[in-house]
Amino acid sequence: MKGNLFKTASLGIQHVLAMYAGAVIVPLIVGGAIGLSSEQLTYLVSIDLLMCGIATLLQVWKNKYFGIGLPVMLGCTFTAVGPMIAIGGQYGISAIYGSILAGGVFLVLVSTIFGKLVKYFPPVVTGSVVTIIGITLIPVAMNDMAGGVGSADFGSVQNLALSFGTLLFILVLYRFAKGFMRQIAILLGLIVGTAVAYFLGKVDFSAVADASWMHMPKPFYFGMPTFEPSAIIMMILVLIVGLVEASGVYFALSDITGKKLSEKEISKGYRAEGIATILGGIFNAFPYTTYSQNVGLIQLSGVKKNTVIYAAGAFLIILGFLPKVGAFTTVIPTPVLGGAMLAMFGMVISAGIKMLSKVDFSSQENLLIMACSIGMGLGITTVPTLFANLPKGVQIITSNGIVIGSLTAIVMNLIFMKKPSEKTVQVLEGQKAS
């Protein structure tokens, strides 16, 4: 019994570490951009971790009203970073949380409608979307392996040695270890990589020293929200984009776990994200969506149990109440994290390719959908300024490779989708042949 608890806890911590950097960097970027004090920034980071845990539990807990019931981790969406900074700069921080609250209510109200669109997500669309997600995340891992964008020692020999050393250690464990040791290869890689970095003088404990021991969440910590129409519209666009991204993660996990998703289950998944976003607005956190890196971790570890995600959600909640304890995870050097990310993001690509293996490659239409959607996703990731002259509201959609690639796949599938009569003929012919 104790052994099973230890394994579940270790695997849960591994999931927390996989998404921790992404969860923390959003409040740091947004808080810094709108001029928050160090005390306010500490609150923002802590409440974000707490709400990440609650959002994850809402999603993994499948019930009559919400929750998709898959091993999915939720965190604050990167898509909202630019719009939140823009809203804060123009209308103030109160308008950010007004738009988040309104956007969350919108998601809850339209979740059923969006769930009915599942028929427009055949394997050629879902496989392309998941592949795009993995491909567009690889540059993030590569930049982190070099030390992080803007770092003074970007691409230094030390950084490269740490990142590739971490990756090599993970691969060696995955090749030669068995059972539990193999399942927590990512976690062990992060621990060993950080230990080596400590002796190289690259681990900074100042964040731990500055953090307080205890933190209590306060509704509307930054004041009562205000509701600006343009800010609300912008946030709703961001959240719709998040649903497209979440859909790819849902289908990837559905494929990995072997659990088929119905329209109703997908609607409950969207509804859980809407509820999490409303709570984020109340407690001054952020909009929440699925995290792709944890899909790669599930694929690598081979552990698909929801109990592990429950443990991860519980750990995030604990970290949210104990900023000093949570600050310890920030000492993982960026290159070490980058080495682990490369393996995880690569596994997301593998999951997408596996889904695409179910596609009929003799169809030129399917090949075109894959070619254009993946091409657009990769193209916007490498040349993000392609649509820089378009209005800012439009750039929310066009500046993100995952979003533009996913929308390309969906629109092209609608264009090339066979008529019902054609499908009926194909089914009848197949039955005759059998």
Steps between C-alpha positions, in 0.01 A plus 500: 500500500776744599693405187202582277450836673868585453485410130183704444649797687827482304318483167279789609804713590647417159189644332521813718864554404418448132248784496636715785717729290215572260258562784734742680635694203159640399438688828863615501472643147155658544570629852831651394348663193219673691733617777402289801703523820704201623234427763223506239710287266550241775124484549443467125741205468362324808134541411574381149650174630202451732251558218697274261445221753128575540454531121672164448278328758188651340603354164611152609197453730238369257144562617156581364571867435870553426838327466630292210641228727832464312849537657532864397685782676376858479706817521473866400492544123793672326261628231353744752833662598510766227130591523512522882797737486321709236178512705692588818692775325185658355235444767688386814524170684132506601400471133723192459301314762168635374578358156614166651177469700282585198703264279462215749121548511498500117687165493254339741201623298630387157670176610212283379499667157877462460476136608268427206776604259694181582387342170725752325807349670583177313851343542643715221407813699578379853824331392613815317410720799691283749801484264490879464487543879815288539687666213425854617613418855842369391649854457403570866700196610796591277516856635487368856776250424720792400420687824178683419430790265688813607735323741858634513649153451262388224648201318801469732684168524383464863134543404525258210682244716228524768210474256639218287632326812150508651350368178762225475440396863125474431561291187742267681247449779225439250717246314640299791273563801182303558169553676468799729850637434418519131165670568663786695794544260407866439486579873834328567653683204389836643636412846839379374530790254426753775753332734772527234401862432533578872867398499549717190358800689189526281233446769358815662315460833409870535138434400471255790642750750267778384179294503269500804406179681122532482260651251120532511292566188285813498210555257551815293843563653568772240160667544157454344502412129389744231341392173621663179326370181813499281702323770227237541484435125878464487498252790216296348708466180793381710284242678354368173857457380568308823211263422656415164829425673325302776314290244830372362615401850167328574526288187867422560423374852195315370725318255771430761257371764269319258194687632264622228352847546137592437363846424363517855839418656679761290235756601566417867873549436435845355265578790768407753739745334232768516439441871876505566528831312215652705678398822819647356321832452358498854833423668704717260675216318475423126305321223583128503552242229655157448881463510651306211830418671319272743365298206859427399578401858209254508622353172855467634413358842224274373295582812148602401323489837290794612620445859841639399335819370294528819830485691652766273199727552525455878871587494429818302238604756747440784767703317243777459462524879875465570693743277836420663464129429378568149795731437739202524377379161607831345866416565503248211732665246349582163742277300413198716129563447562544127668160469198331659259708291658383173412139584148588614414728207645246258263240643208735427608495134517120516145489638382716209674280243343193660156660460578585137580132435121443498456741209438382144822613330366408154271806527656812352260709708638353823856559384420864420336554840808360674745689277337841533407483869837371620675738258307799634560398861873462448519806274340739750719359777818575302373829347261645763506846338330383179170663601651786702318766294154360571279648779598394852171318552572282195860443610374313808411221257764540230810541721471155661621202297283250690186707444553589134606144416201352684255738335652418160442128562139559613408734212663280235324193638169687466587588140604147401252311719311238299126532462282258697393327179864424412564358847186287479613357165846420642348324802267294281785405267711396798218281632456333162873432473505338842 
